[in-house]
Amino acid sequence: FEITSGERICQMVLKKYERFVWKEVSSLSKTERGEGGFGHTGKL
């Protein structure tokens, strides 16, 4: 095939990359949002 002037031949996506470290805990602190249980939105 032939590439002509102005023709796009590639594409690039720039995205932020962050490193993180998992920290295992025995329990989670209470939050107002988390009181309703798994998947609860509090909108009912």
PyMOL Python script that loads the backbone (N, CA, C, O; Angstrom):
from pymol import cmd

cmd.read_pdbstr("""\
ATOM      1  N   PHE A   1       0.835  -1.183   0.000  1.00  0.00           N
ATOM      2  CA  PHE A   1       0.000   0.000   0.000  1.00  0.00           C
ATOM      3  C   PHE A   1       0.869   1.232   0.000  1.00  0.00           C
ATOM      4  O   PHE A   1       2.071   1.158   0.257  1.00  0.00           O
ATOM      5  N   GLU A   2       0.264   2.360  -0.287  1.00  0.00           N
ATOM      6  CA  GLU A   2       1.005   3.605  -0.417  1.00  0.00           C
ATOM      7  C   GLU A   2       0.543   4.605   0.636  1.00  0.00           C
ATOM      8  O   GLU A   2      -0.657   4.769   0.855  1.00  0.00           O
ATOM      9  N   ILE A   3       1.503   5.281   1.296  1.00  0.00           N
ATOM     10  CA  ILE A   3       1.190   6.318   2.274  1.00  0.00           C
ATOM     11  C   ILE A   3       1.365   7.667   1.592  1.00  0.00           C
ATOM     12  O   ILE A   3       2.417   7.967   1.029  1.00  0.00           O
ATOM     13  N   THR A   4       0.311   8.469   1.658  1.00  0.00           N
ATOM     14  CA  THR A   4       0.372   9.783   1.022  1.00  0.00           C
ATOM     15  C   THR A   4       0.506  10.875   2.082  1.00  0.00           C
ATOM     16  O   THR A   4       0.240  10.633   3.259  1.00  0.00           O
ATOM     17  N   SER A   5       0.909  12.050   1.678  1.00  0.00           N
ATOM     18  CA  SER A   5       1.104  13.180   2.579  1.00  0.00           C
ATOM     19  C   SER A   5      -0.189  13.504   3.331  1.00  0.00           C
ATOM     20  O   SER A   5      -1.255  13.610   2.726  1.00  0.00           O
ATOM     21  N   GLY A   6      -0.087  13.663   4.665  1.00  0.00           N
ATOM     22  CA  GLY A   6      -1.252  13.997   5.477  1.00  0.00           C
ATOM     23  C   GLY A   6      -2.052  12.800   5.957  1.00  0.00           C
ATOM     24  O   GLY A   6      -2.998  12.959   6.728  1.00  0.00           O
ATOM     25  N   GLU A   7      -1.687  11.604   5.514  1.00  0.00           N
ATOM     26  CA  GLU A   7      -2.418  10.397   5.899  1.00  0.00           C
ATOM     27  C   GLU A   7      -1.950   9.921   7.276  1.00  0.00           C
ATOM     28  O   GLU A   7      -0.756   9.935   7.576  1.00  0.00           O
ATOM     29  N   ARG A   8      -2.899   9.503   8.101  1.00  0.00           N
ATOM     30  CA  ARG A   8      -2.562   9.004   9.434  1.00  0.00           C
ATOM     31  C   ARG A   8      -2.143   7.537   9.334  1.00  0.00           C
ATOM     32  O   ARG A   8      -2.818   6.721   8.706  1.00  0.00           O
ATOM     33  N   ILE A   9      -1.009   7.223   9.971  1.00  0.00           N
ATOM     34  CA  ILE A   9      -0.532   5.838   9.907  1.00  0.00           C
ATOM     35  C   ILE A   9      -0.375   5.204  11.292  1.00  0.00           C
ATOM     36  O   ILE A   9      -0.101   4.008  11.394  1.00  0.00           O
ATOM     37  N   CYS A  10      -0.545   5.995  12.361  1.00  0.00           N
ATOM     38  CA  CYS A  10      -0.451   5.426  13.705  1.00  0.00           C
ATOM     39  C   CYS A  10      -1.295   6.245  14.676  1.00  0.00           C
ATOM     40  O   CYS A  10      -1.774   7.331  14.350  1.00  0.00           O
ATOM     41  N   GLN A  11      -1.460   5.703  15.864  1.00  0.00           N
ATOM     42  CA  GLN A  11      -2.266   6.361  16.882  1.00  0.00           C
ATOM     43  C   GLN A  11      -1.594   6.125  18.233  1.00  0.00           C
ATOM     44  O   GLN A  11      -1.017   5.063  18.464  1.00  0.00           O
ATOM     45  N   MET A  12      -1.669   7.119  19.129  1.00  0.00           N
ATOM     46  CA  MET A  12      -1.036   6.989  20.431  1.00  0.00           C
ATOM     47  C   MET A  12      -1.983   7.526  21.501  1.00  0.00           C
ATOM     48  O   MET A  12      -2.653   8.539  21.302  1.00  0.00           O
ATOM     49  N   VAL A  13      -2.027   6.827  22.646  1.00  0.00           N
ATOM     50  CA  VAL A  13      -2.830   7.274  23.780  1.00  0.00           C
ATOM     51  C   VAL A  13      -1.890   7.465  24.962  1.00  0.00           C
ATOM     52  O   VAL A  13      -1.169   6.541  25.337  1.00  0.00           O
ATOM     53  N   LEU A  14      -1.892   8.655  25.549  1.00  0.00           N
ATOM     54  CA  LEU A  14      -1.073   8.935  26.725  1.00  0.00           C
ATOM     55  C   LEU A  14      -1.949   8.789  27.958  1.00  0.00           C
ATOM     56  O   LEU A  14      -3.054   9.330  28.011  1.00  0.00           O
ATOM     57  N   LYS A  15      -1.456   8.063  28.941  1.00  0.00           N
ATOM     58  CA  LYS A  15      -2.232   7.811  30.145  1.00  0.00           C
ATOM     59  C   LYS A  15      -1.305   7.816  31.348  1.00  0.00           C
ATOM     60  O   LYS A  15      -0.179   7.323  31.280  1.00  0.00           O
ATOM     61  N   LYS A  16      -1.787   8.377  32.447  1.00  0.00           N
ATOM     62  CA  LYS A  16      -1.008   8.422  33.673  1.00  0.00           C
ATOM     63  C   LYS A  16      -0.851   7.010  34.231  1.00  0.00           C
ATOM     64  O   LYS A  16      -1.806   6.233  34.248  1.00  0.00           O
ATOM     65  N   TYR A  17       0.344   6.684  34.681  1.00  0.00           N
ATOM     66  CA  TYR A  17       0.645   5.366  35.237  1.00  0.00           C
ATOM     67  C   TYR A  17       1.097   5.555  36.676  1.00  0.00           C
ATOM     68  O   TYR A  17       2.053   6.285  36.939  1.00  0.00           O
ATOM     69  N   GLU A  18       0.413   4.900  37.606  1.00  0.00           N
ATOM     70  CA  GLU A  18       0.775   5.022  39.011  1.00  0.00           C
ATOM     71  C   GLU A  18       1.087   3.658  39.603  1.00  0.00           C
ATOM     72  O   GLU A  18       0.438   2.665  39.273  1.00  0.00           O
ATOM     73  N   ARG A  19       2.075   3.613  40.471  1.00  0.00           N
ATOM     74  CA  ARG A  19       2.404   2.390  41.200  1.00  0.00           C
ATOM     75  C   ARG A  19       1.718   2.445  42.559  1.00  0.00           C
ATOM     76  O   ARG A  19       1.518   3.524  43.117  1.00  0.00           O
ATOM     77  N   PHE A  20       1.363   1.293  43.082  1.00  0.00           N
ATOM     78  CA  PHE A  20       0.782   1.233  44.412  1.00  0.00           C
ATOM     79  C   PHE A  20       1.208  -0.059  45.086  1.00  0.00           C
ATOM     80  O   PHE A  20       1.666  -0.999  44.436  1.00  0.00           O
ATOM     81  N   VAL A  21       1.049  -0.086  46.391  1.00  0.00           N
ATOM     82  CA  VAL A  21       1.410  -1.255  47.190  1.00  0.00           C
ATOM     83  C   VAL A  21       0.181  -1.679  47.977  1.00  0.00           C
ATOM     84  O   VAL A  21      -0.437  -0.860  48.658  1.00  0.00           O
ATOM     85  N   TRP A  22      -0.181  -2.969  47.888  1.00  0.00           N
ATOM     86  CA  TRP A  22      -1.313  -3.498  48.648  1.00  0.00           C
ATOM     87  C   TRP A  22      -0.935  -3.583  50.116  1.00  0.00           C
ATOM     88  O   TRP A  22       0.196  -3.931  50.454  1.00  0.00           O
ATOM     89  N   LYS A  23      -1.889  -3.261  50.993  1.00  0.00           N
ATOM     90  CA  LYS A  23      -1.665  -3.386  52.424  1.00  0.00           C
ATOM     91  C   LYS A  23      -2.802  -4.216  53.004  1.00  0.00           C
ATOM     92  O   LYS A  23      -3.960  -3.800  52.967  1.00  0.00           O
ATOM     93  N   GLU A  24      -2.475  -5.382  53.538  1.00  0.00           N
ATOM     94  CA  GLU A  24      -3.488  -6.258  54.110  1.00  0.00           C
ATOM     95  C   GLU A  24      -3.847  -5.773  55.510  1.00  0.00           C
ATOM     96  O   GLU A  24      -2.968  -5.503  56.327  1.00  0.00           O
ATOM     97  N   VAL A  25      -5.165  -5.664  55.783  1.00  0.00           N
ATOM     98  CA  VAL A  25      -5.638  -5.229  57.098  1.00  0.00           C
ATOM     99  C   VAL A  25      -6.617  -6.259  57.646  1.00  0.00           C
ATOM    100  O   VAL A  25      -7.226  -7.012  56.886  1.00  0.00           O
ATOM    101  N   SER A  26      -6.766  -6.288  58.957  1.00  0.00           N
ATOM    102  CA  SER A  26      -7.684  -7.260  59.566  1.00  0.00           C
ATOM    103  C   SER A  26      -9.120  -6.752  59.589  1.00  0.00           C
ATOM    104  O   SER A  26     -10.051  -7.555  59.645  1.00  0.00           O
ATOM    105  N   SER A  27      -9.322  -5.425  59.547  1.00  0.00           N
ATOM    106  CA  SER A  27     -10.677  -4.864  59.518  1.00  0.00           C
ATOM    107  C   SER A  27     -10.641  -3.486  58.867  1.00  0.00           C
ATOM    108  O   SER A  27      -9.580  -2.878  58.729  1.00  0.00           O
ATOM    109  N   LEU A  28     -11.812  -3.005  58.472  1.00  0.00           N
ATOM    110  CA  LEU A  28     -11.931  -1.687  57.853  1.00  0.00           C
ATOM    111  C   LEU A  28     -12.670  -0.757  58.797  1.00  0.00           C
ATOM    112  O   LEU A  28     -13.539  -1.192  59.553  1.00  0.00           O
ATOM    113  N   SER A  29     -12.326   0.518  58.755  1.00  0.00           N
ATOM    114  CA  SER A  29     -13.001   1.486  59.609  1.00  0.00           C
ATOM    115  C   SER A  29     -14.421   1.734  59.104  1.00  0.00           C
ATOM    116  O   SER A  29     -14.702   1.561  57.918  1.00  0.00           O
ATOM    117  N   LYS A  30     -15.307   2.135  59.999  1.00  0.00           N
ATOM    118  CA  LYS A  30     -16.703   2.410  59.656  1.00  0.00           C
ATOM    119  C   LYS A  30     -16.795   3.723  58.887  1.00  0.00           C
ATOM    120  O   LYS A  30     -16.075   4.676  59.180  1.00  0.00           O
ATOM    121  N   THR A  31     -17.698   3.762  57.890  1.00  0.00           N
ATOM    122  CA  THR A  31     -17.975   4.995  57.159  1.00  0.00           C
ATOM    123  C   THR A  31     -19.477   5.147  57.018  1.00  0.00           C
ATOM    124  O   THR A  31     -20.211   4.160  57.041  1.00  0.00           O
ATOM    125  N   GLU A  32     -19.932   6.372  56.874  1.00  0.00           N
ATOM    126  CA  GLU A  32     -21.362   6.628  56.700  1.00  0.00           C
ATOM    127  C   GLU A  32     -21.884   5.936  55.448  1.00  0.00           C
ATOM    128  O   GLU A  32     -22.976   5.369  55.460  1.00  0.00           O
ATOM    129  N   ARG A  33     -21.124   5.980  54.390  1.00  0.00           N
ATOM    130  CA  ARG A  33     -21.536   5.376  53.124  1.00  0.00           C
ATOM    131  C   ARG A  33     -21.563   3.850  53.206  1.00  0.00           C
ATOM    132  O   ARG A  33     -22.403   3.213  52.572  1.00  0.00           O
ATOM    133  N   GLY A  34     -20.652   3.261  53.982  1.00  0.00           N
ATOM    134  CA  GLY A  34     -20.528   1.814  54.032  1.00  0.00           C
ATOM    135  C   GLY A  34     -21.487   1.108  54.975  1.00  0.00           C
ATOM    136  O   GLY A  34     -21.481  -0.122  55.032  1.00  0.00           O
ATOM    137  N   GLU A  35     -22.301   1.830  55.708  1.00  0.00           N
ATOM    138  CA  GLU A  35     -23.197   1.224  56.686  1.00  0.00           C
ATOM    139  C   GLU A  35     -24.318   0.412  56.055  1.00  0.00           C
ATOM    140  O   GLU A  35     -24.855  -0.480  56.712  1.00  0.00           O
ATOM    141  N   GLY A  36     -24.697   0.685  54.798  1.00  0.00           N
ATOM    142  CA  GLY A  36     -25.829   0.013  54.167  1.00  0.00           C
ATOM    143  C   GLY A  36     -25.527  -1.378  53.652  1.00  0.00           C
ATOM    144  O   GLY A  36     -26.456  -2.103  53.297  1.00  0.00           O
ATOM    145  N   GLY A  37     -24.281  -1.779  53.596  1.00  0.00           N
ATOM    146  CA  GLY A  37     -23.933  -3.094  53.091  1.00  0.00           C
ATOM    147  C   GLY A  37     -23.445  -3.046  51.655  1.00  0.00           C
ATOM    148  O   GLY A  37     -23.420  -1.986  51.028  1.00  0.00           O
ATOM    149  N   PHE A  38     -23.057  -4.207  51.142  1.00  0.00           N
ATOM    150  CA  PHE A  38     -22.483  -4.313  49.802  1.00  0.00           C
ATOM    151  C   PHE A  38     -23.473  -3.856  48.733  1.00  0.00           C
ATOM    152  O   PHE A  38     -24.593  -4.363  48.682  1.00  0.00           O
ATOM    153  N   GLY A  39     -23.085  -2.918  47.887  1.00  0.00           N
ATOM    154  CA  GLY A  39     -23.920  -2.455  46.781  1.00  0.00           C
ATOM    155  C   GLY A  39     -25.002  -1.470  47.170  1.00  0.00           C
ATOM    156  O   GLY A  39     -25.775  -1.052  46.308  1.00  0.00           O
ATOM    157  N   HIS A  40     -25.088  -1.086  48.417  1.00  0.00           N
ATOM    158  CA  HIS A  40     -26.142  -0.185  48.884  1.00  0.00           C
ATOM    159  C   HIS A  40     -25.806   1.259  48.529  1.00  0.00           C
ATOM    160  O   HIS A  40     -24.705   1.729  48.815  1.00  0.00           O
ATOM    161  N   THR A  41     -26.753   1.968  47.905  1.00  0.00           N
ATOM    162  CA  THR A  41     -26.523   3.360  47.522  1.00  0.00           C
ATOM    163  C   THR A  41     -27.116   4.351  48.506  1.00  0.00           C
ATOM    164  O   THR A  41     -26.729   5.520  48.519  1.00  0.00           O
ATOM    165  N   GLY A  42     -28.059   3.894  49.336  1.00  0.00           N
ATOM    166  CA  GLY A  42     -28.702   4.787  50.290  1.00  0.00           C
ATOM    167  C   GLY A  42     -29.778   5.657  49.676  1.00  0.00           C
ATOM    168  O   GLY A  42     -30.275   6.571  50.334  1.00  0.00           O
ATOM    169  N   LYS A  43     -30.157   5.398  48.419  1.00  0.00           N
ATOM    170  CA  LYS A  43     -31.139   6.231  47.722  1.00  0.00           C
ATOM    171  C   LYS A  43     -32.563   5.724  47.860  1.00  0.00           C
ATOM    172  O   LYS A  43     -33.478   6.349  47.323  1.00  0.00           O
ATOM    173  N   LEU A  44     -32.791   4.611  48.562  1.00  0.00           N
ATOM    174  CA  LEU A  44     -34.144   4.080  48.707  1.00  0.00           C
ATOM    175  C   LEU A  44     -34.833   4.634  49.906  1.00  0.00           C
ATOM    176  O   LEU A  44     -35.984   4.287  50.172  1.00  0.00           O
TER     177      LEU A  44
END
""", "prot")
cmd.dss("prot")
cmd.show_as("cartoon", "prot")
cmd.util.cbc("prot")
cmd.orient("prot")
